[in-house]
């Protein structure tokens, strides 16, 4: 069975076309935002495992779920003496309006449940550490979030299996910050912006 990266869930929820460019066409570019995120994850992964009173902290733990068809790494997993397991994900920015971060963390929890032989809902919650605010955000792995995670995984696998990259839809707040903007070229190709309009914009910018 082919396992896709857990991180692809977030790519898919942010933009299916971006996800396809990365995971189907093997395209990648880095910008300031992706570089900051990479550095934050590296710091979380590279730190040593450690023990504190009543807790064991493991970093960069490899996980996989055959239920979801996904594999990846947990930034941090906390194993508490009472049997509680808490995955922790590190993000550079702040909490988002959508649930991409929560779904990515929930997928890690489901993978941990499979690997550790825990029952469903054996891991009840996790944490997301947001670098902008320097604090943790609690995530409850309830029935609704688990269903969203499963359905997103199904949609992701369906897109990858189709071998088709979705057409671009230009959304300024997403597209302008995306590291793949020049490869995707959404303003030129988006159905919301005709080719003639794009050429007119280019001509106007050249005259200015």
C-alpha positions in Angstrom: 0.0 0.0 0.0 1.4 3.4 -1.0 1.5 5.8 2.0 1.2 9.5 1.3 2.9 12.1 3.6 0.7 13.3 6.4 1.9 16.9 5.5 0.0 16.5 2.2 -3.2 16.8 4.1 -2.4 20.4 4.9 -1.2 21.1 1.4 -4.5 19.7 0.1 -6.6 21.8 2.4 -4.6 24.9 1.7 -4.9 24.4 -2.1 -5.5 21.2 -4.0 -3.4 22.5 -6.9 -0.5 23.3 -4.7 -0.7 19.8 -3.3 -0.7 18.3 -6.7 2.3 20.4 -7.8 4.3 19.2 -4.8 3.2 15.5 -4.6 2.4 14.7 -8.3 4.7 17.0 -10.2 7.5 17.1 -7.6 7.7 20.9 -7.8 9.0 22.9 -4.8 10.2 26.4 -4.1 11.0 28.0 -0.8 10.2 31.5 0.3 10.6 33.3 3.7 7.5 31.6 5.2 8.4 28.1 4.2 12.0 28.7 5.4 10.8 29.9 8.8 8.6 26.9 9.1 11.4 24.5 8.2 13.7 26.0 10.8 11.1 25.7 13.5 10.5 22.1 12.7 14.2 21.3 12.6 14.6 22.7 16.1 11.7 20.6 17.3 13.0 17.4 15.6 16.7 17.8 16.4 16.4 18.3 20.2 17.2 15.2 22.3 14.6 12.9 23.8 14.2 13.7 27.4 12.5 12.6 30.6 10.8 14.9 33.1 8.9 14.0 36.3 6.0 11.9 35.1 6.6 12.4 31.4 8.8 11.1 28.5 9.3 13.4 25.5 10.2 11.9 22.1 11.1 14.1 19.1 10.9 13.4 15.4 8.9 10.1 15.9 8.1 8.3 12.6 4.4 7.3 12.4 2.1 5.6 9.9 -1.5 4.8 9.5 -2.9 2.2 7.2 -6.4 3.3 7.9 -5.6 6.7 6.4 -2.9 5.6 4.1 -0.5 8.2 5.5 3.0 8.3 7.1 5.1 11.1 8.5 6.8 12.4 11.6 5.5 13.9 14.8 7.5 16.9 16.0 7.1 15.9 19.6 5.2 13.1 21.4 4.7 13.3 25.1 4.2 10.0 27.0 2.8 10.6 30.4 3.1 8.2 33.3 -0.7 7.7 33.6 -0.8 6.4 30.0 -1.8 9.6 28.3 -0.2 10.2 24.9 -0.1 13.8 23.6 1.3 14.7 20.1 2.6 18.2 19.7 2.9 20.0 16.3 5.0 23.1 15.8 3.8 25.9 13.4 5.5 29.2 12.5 2.5 31.4 12.4 -0.7 31.7 14.3 -4.1 29.8 14.5 -5.9 29.7 11.2 -9.5 30.2 10.2 -9.5 26.7 8.6 -8.7 23.4 10.3 -5.7 22.2 8.2 -3.4 22.3 11.2 -5.8 20.4 13.4 -6.5 17.8 10.7 -2.7 17.2 10.3 -2.3 16.7 14.1 -5.4 14.4 14.2 -3.9 12.2 11.5 -0.7 11.9 13.7 -2.9 10.9 16.6 -4.7 8.2 14.6 -1.4 6.9 13.4 -0.1 6.8 17.0 -3.2 4.9 18.1 -2.6 2.3 15.4 1.1 1.9 16.2 0.7 1.8 19.9 -2.3 -0.6 19.8 -4.6 1.9 21.4 -8.3 1.9 21.0 -10.1 4.6 18.9 -10.2 7.8 20.9 -7.2 6.4 22.9 -5.5 9.7 22.3 -8.0 12.3 23.2 -6.1 15.6 22.5 -2.9 17.1 21.2 -1.3 20.5 21.1 -0.1 22.9 18.4 2.6 25.3 19.3 2.4 28.5 17.3 5.6 30.4 16.9 4.0 33.8 16.5 2.3 33.7 19.9 4.8 31.4 21.5 2.2 29.3 23.2 0.3 26.0 22.7 -3.2 25.6 21.4 -5.2 22.6 22.6 -6.8 20.3 19.9 -9.5 17.8 20.9 -9.7 14.8 18.7 -13.5 14.4 18.7 -15.8 12.6 16.3 -16.2 15.6 14.0 -12.4 16.2 13.6 -11.7 12.5 13.1 -14.4 12.4 10.3 -12.9 15.5 8.6 -9.4 13.9 8.8 -10.6 10.6 7.3 -12.6 12.4 4.5 -9.7 14.7 3.7 -7.4 11.6 3.4 -9.9 10.0 1.0 -10.0 13.1 -1.1 -6.2 13.4 -1.1 -5.8 9.8 -2.2 -8.4 10.2 -4.9 -6.6 13.3 -6.4 -3.2 11.6 -6.3 -4.7 8.4 -7.9 -6.2 10.5 -10.7 -2.8 11.9 -11.7 -4.4 15.2 -12.6 -3.3 18.6 -11.3 -6.4 20.8 -10.6 -6.8 24.0 -12.5 -5.7 27.2 -10.6 -8.2 29.5 -8.9 -6.6 32.8 -8.1 -7.2 33.7 -4.4 -4.9 36.7 -3.6 -4.5 36.0 0.2 -3.3 32.5 -0.5 -1.7 32.7 -3.9 0.4 35.8 -3.3 2.1 34.2 -0.3 2.5 30.8 -1.9 6.1 29.7 -2.6 4.9 28.0 -5.8 3.2 31.2 -7.2 5.6 31.6 -10.2 5.3 27.9 -11.1 1.5 27.9 -10.7 1.0 31.3 -12.4 -2.7 31.5 -11.1 -3.4 35.0 -12.3 -2.7 33.9 -15.9 -4.4 30.6 -15.9 -7.3 31.0 -13.4 -10.8 30.7 -14.9 -11.6 33.9 -12.9 -9.0 35.8 -14.9 -9.0 35.6 -18.7 -5.9 35.4 -20.7 -6.7 38.8 -22.3 -7.0 40.4 -18.9 -3.6 39.0 -17.9 -1.9 40.3 -21.0 -3.5 43.7 -20.4 -2.1 43.7 -16.9 1.4 42.9 -18.2 1.2 45.6 -20.8 0.1 48.1 -18.3 2.9 47.2 -15.8 5.5 47.5 -18.6 4.3 51.0 -19.5 4.5 52.2 -15.8 
